[in-house]
Amino acid sequence: MGQSGSKGGSKDEFTYEDSDEGFTDALKINLQRLIAYAKSADANLQREVAEKLANEAVKPDRQVQIVELDGLKLLLPLTQSKDTEVQRLAAHALANLSVNCSSHNFIWLHSTTPHLHDYYLADNQAKMANEGGIDMLIHLLQSTNEHVQRQAAKALANLGVNVDNKEKIAKAGGIKPLIELARSKQIGVAVEAIAALANLAVNGNADANEIEIAQEGGLKPIIHGAKSDSMELQSQVARALRNLSELIIELGGVDALQLLVRSPNERICQQATRALVNLGVNTAE
């Protein structure tokens, strides 16, 4: 990453080395100053820093480190930037910091202590919520920019894995705008929105959230997504329908699930089969 684009040259430049130690030192030196500039800094600088933090936050050890060094105090205000690209990059960074690393692509922080990173991840998710991140991300869902919408929905989907955050997202009014985005014609946006709804509908505050999703008309766009040609969207639809209750029967959810059972994708087929079993539907040929 090159210059920040600001006229101040090295004064407002986020310099770092590619080595772990170099990045850590640069983060410690620059972060406190950048936090103070978060709401007024040149947009080019904001973009540079948010992009760097988003890229670094893919690494499990960085997810802990960035939050421990008060990175949220920089990133959260950047979600309120007037610059759309800054909003997108900040939301992207937050999504990466809150990602559910227990997935099949996860690399443990310490091989001898496989549960340690999950502990810190949950702490990241809790800190993000406690520092106002949920409200800020919900506000970004209303952006007219599809890329901002997608990253905000993705971050909320990740935060929604946390049991305590399920209720917080619902109480903050997050379910209705997520349902709106589930109707999006942009596949990437719909995928993340439905993923978020699926996470909110299981465990924790799931029963109350499930009822609200149904009352707000959330089942129709989810069921409609079963007809998509996108495997990624079908996969999230199958997850969501599996997590939702018998309420889906009234809206043709069984037909949608039976369609997904015939998918050539094994994962989608398994998710749909589990959903039908949960509904008491005989899946035998």
Secondary structure by P-SEA (a helix, b strand, c coil): cccccccccccccccccccaaaaaaaaaacaaaaaaacccccaaaaaaaaaaaaaaaccaaaaaaaaaaaaaaaaaaaaacccaaaaaaaaaaaaaaaccccccccccccccccaaaaaaaaaaaaaaaaaaaaaaaaaacccccaaaaaaaaaaaaaaaccccaaaaaaaaaaaaaaaaaaacccaaaaaaaaaaaaaaacccaaaaaaaaaaaaaaaaaaaaacccccaaaaaaaaaaaaaccccccccaaaaaaaaaaacccaaaaaaaaaaaaaacccccc
